């Protein structure tokens, strides 16, 4: 946990939030501009929904009379307001926390990727961190793969869950287990080599070596250069088997990746993916009522 330096500047935090809110336009976050909109920027209620908090709480922060936000709340605000990494660091400092470590900054979805995700609301897509952390999912991605953003600790990494949690493999066809395991290990080895001893990647590998015999066996093979296949086969409990393409868009500065899952039009998988999109959207709408 980051250390607080007890210089929570309520007034400056409120002013910063107001300016960031007024600088955002509805189009920046995937909202439609209504005819009755007069004031510049987004409404407090819109920002509160983007940040998954109450409008009253956000209004108190803007007024400068709210309580000190938690780190988790600040991360949600930074994402909702589409802050850059530098703006995110500034937000944390105003709230009384030290500047985010680089590893923590890499978990913040960049404004560019957020804009792309806003345009993919009806698509199966998600943003992944450098160690396989799921940072953001569309409703359809949740319907396909399950909610993956709620994990904590090492379990935030899909690689860690792949070797320690049997439920992680349930949505994949069994014939893909071996190649998925080898690819997970090869990519983590590349991250350890790149980031060095003592890095989060190295710590994750050490923990997996202690807890997973399969990982330890594959680690000893020293395989490198493996990449995820563009085609993936899933087994979903409601719609059955899906053969999907996985397009990958990298954000080099952030170490993040955008995954977009599609299916060939006219195929059974395409029809099933469309059904999951409807199911995911309906589930998301029900959860916000």
ROMAR-189583 format. One record per residue (C-alpha): residue in one letter; x, y, z. Coordinates in steps of 0.5 Angstrom, whole numbers, plus 500, padded with zeros to 3 digits. Each point is the difference from the previous one (the first is absolute). Layout:
<recs>
AXYZ/...
</recs>
This chain:
<recs>
X500500500/X502507498/X502505506/X496506502/X504506501/X494503503/X499506496/X493499497/X499507497/X492500499/X500507497/X505498494/X497493499/X493503499/X502505495/X504495497/X494495499/X496506498/X505502494/X501493498/X492499500/X499506496/X505498495/X497494498/X495500495/X494494499/X503498494/X507499504/X496494504/X496497495/X493504502/X496504495/X499507501/X493502501/X497506498/X499503507/X507500502/X502507501/X506500505/X507498497/X502493502/X497494503/X495500506/X502498507/X495494499/X503498494/X507500503/X497497506/X498494496/X506499496/X504500507/X495495503/X498505506/X494504502/X499507497/X500503507/X507497502/X503503494/X497506501/X502501507/X507498497/X500506495/X497505506/X506498504/X496497506/X501493499/X504495503/X506497498/X499496494/X503493500/X505497495/X495496497/X495506500/X506504497/X502495494/X492500498/X500507500/X506500496/X497495495/X493504500/X503507498/X505497495/X506502503/X507500497/X506496505/X502507502/X493503502/X499493504/X506501504/X498507501/X494498502/X503495505/X504506503/X495505501/X496494504/X506499505/X503494496/X507500498/X501499492/X498494497/X506495499/X501498493/X497493501/X493503503/X500505494/X501495495/X493497503/X497507498/X496499493/X502506495/X496505498/X501497493/X498493501/X494503504/X497503494/X501494496/X496496505/X495505500/X499499493/X500492501/X494500505/X496495496/X507496498/X503494504/X507504503/X504501506/X506504502/X506495503/X506503504/X507498499/X499493505/X493498497/X496505505/X493501497/X500507501/X493502496/X495495496/X494502496/X493496502/X501495495/X507498502/X497499507/X495496497/X505496496/X506499505/X497502507/X501506504/X508501501/X501507503/X498498507/X506496502/X506502505/X507498501/X503495495/X493498498/X500506496/X504497495/X497495495/X506496500/X500499507/X493498500/X501495494/X505496504/X497501507/X492500499/X497494496/X494505498/X504504496/X501495495/X492498500/X499505494/X505497495/X500494496/X504494503/X505500494/X502507501/X503499507/X507497498/X501506496/X497505504/X504498506/X507500496/X498507497/X499503507/X506497503/X504503494/X497507500/X501500508/X508498499/X500506495/X497505505/X505497505/X506501495/X498507498/X498502507/X506497504/X500497508/X496503505/X494502494/X493498501/X501495494/X506497504/X496500506/X494497497/X505494497/X503499506/X493499503/X498495495/X506496500/X498499508/X493498498/X499497493/X504494498/X497501493/X503507500/X507497503/X500495495/X499504494/X504506503/X506495499/X499499493/X503508499/X495501494/X500507497/X496503494/X494497501/X494504498/X492500501/X497497494/X495504496/X495495501/X497497507/X495495501/X495501506/X495496503/X494504503/X495497505/X494503497/X502501492/X505494500/X506500495/X503507497/X505500495/X503508501/X505504497/X504504505/X503507497/X505503505/X502507500/X506502504/X501507504/X508500501/X500505505/X495497505/X502493498/X493499499/X496496495/X493500497/X497494498/X494500495/X496493499/X497499494/X497494496/X499499492/X493503498/X495495498/X503494504/X497497507/X505503504/X498507497/X493499502/X502498507/X505506501/X494504498/X496497505/X505501506/X500507498/X493500501/X500496507/X506505502/X497506499/X493498503/X504498506/X504506501/X494504499/X496496506/X506501504/X500508499/X492501502/
</recs>
